[in-house]
Amino acid sequence: MDKTQVALLGLGTMGSGMAKNLLEAGFPLTVYNRTPAKAESFRASGASVAATPAEAAHNAVIVLSMLSDDDASRAAWLGEHGALAAMQPNAIAIESSTVSPAWIEELHRQAIGRSVRFIDAPVTGSRTQADAGQLNFLAGGDAATIDEARPVLAAMSKKVYVLGPVGSGAQLKLINNFLCGVQVASFAEALAWIERSGLDRNTALEFLKSGAPGSGIFAAMGDRMTRRTYEVNFLLRLMDKDLRYAQAAAKAFAVPLSTAAAAEALFQQAEREGHADQDMAAVVEVLRANGRAKNAG
């Protein structure tokens, strides 16, 4: 049986791994990236490379995007040479970026107007999981449409969660990233406290990891922050963005995210101090720098 023709818009930290796994699964793939040079390695692996989102989407049965924010998503789907206007009726558009529920609602309306089926299916995981095809998809949309897209999603993931109507995925992804962002910020503060207190850092972290505060993100941040290795698994500036989107989304339900606001302030400071394009673990350097400044004073 012939495989479904797929287009993927965006070859950043996550999109590159997704493209690799689609090709390895044998899907005919066309890719588009705003910076064309990043797409060339995929041409060598068998993908077609498009000059515009419209060109990528024209003959595709399923079009996915994995982009940085609402603005980038809007440009790819609805901008000049946007993908949506080029899609065939009854094709499936899948937004896998972490974007706002308000934008998902608008994009869904636009898709309906073009007779295009639509799923919002953001992912959880980082660069490592994307490369390994071990993402989780948080899918909102018609169950039959999700089932039709499932073989494509399965090539990139370990599980597809079917959550309900369009917009459900965006809501849960922001809840997930809100919890992650707050934990990263609080761990950075705890680590700075440990380092300044004179405690043996390794012993303290071993105890905390094995106790009630321990979690997957605790272990990952402990390794990156103590080794000060900030190769990007999840961009710091994107966590700042996700915390902003989370606060706006929760506000619509009269839920004030005070802890998100505090964490966002720390990530914003890290951006101002030059860490925007590092891994989110680099947020700890703000606290380390503050400590050095106080000691110097």
HUTA-V676929 format. One line per field, one symbol per residue. phi: phi as a letter, one per 30 degrees, with the letter a starting at -180 (. if undefined). psi: psi as a letter, one per 40 degrees, with the letter a starting at -180 (. if undefined). burial: I if it has 16 or more other ideal C-beta (glycine too) atoms within 10 Angstrom, else O. A space follows every 50 residues. Layout:
BEGIN
phi=???
psi=???
burial=???
END
This chain:
BEGIN
phi=.ddddbbbcjbdecdddddedddddjddbccbbeceedddddddcjddcc dbeddddecddbccbbbdaedddedddcdeiddddcddeidccbccddbd eddeddddeddedchcdbbcbdcckbedddddicdcccccldddddddde eddddcbcacccckdejddddddddededddddddddedddddedddjdd dddddeddddceddaddddddedddddhccedcbdedddedddddddddd edcicdcdddddddddddddddcjceccddddedddddddddddddd
psi=hiihhiihhhfaddddddddddddeehhhhihidhddeedddddeeiihi diddddedeidhhiigidaddddddddeahfidddeiiheihhhheihii dddddddddddddefhihhhgiiiiadddddeffihhghhahdddddded ddddeeidihhheaihdddddddddddddddddddddddddddddeeeih dddddddddeadeiidddddddddddefhfhhdhhddddddddddddddd ddefhhgdddddddddddddddeeedeiiddedddddddddddddd.
burial=OOOIIIIIIIIIIIIIIIIIIIIOIOIIIIIIIIOOOIIOOIOOOOIIII OIIIIIIIOIIIIIIIIIIIOIIIIIIOIOIIIIIIIOOOIIIIIIIIII IOIIOOIIOIIOOIOIIIIIIIIIIIIOIIIOIOIIIIIIIOOOIIOIIO OIIOIIIOOIIIIOOIIIIIIIIIOIIIOIIIIIIIIIIIIIOIIOOOOO OOOIIOOIOOOOOOOOIIOIIIOIIIOOOIOIIIIIIIIIIIIIIIIOII OOOOOOIOIIOOIIOIIIIIIOOOIIOIIIIIIIIIIIOOOOOOOOO
END
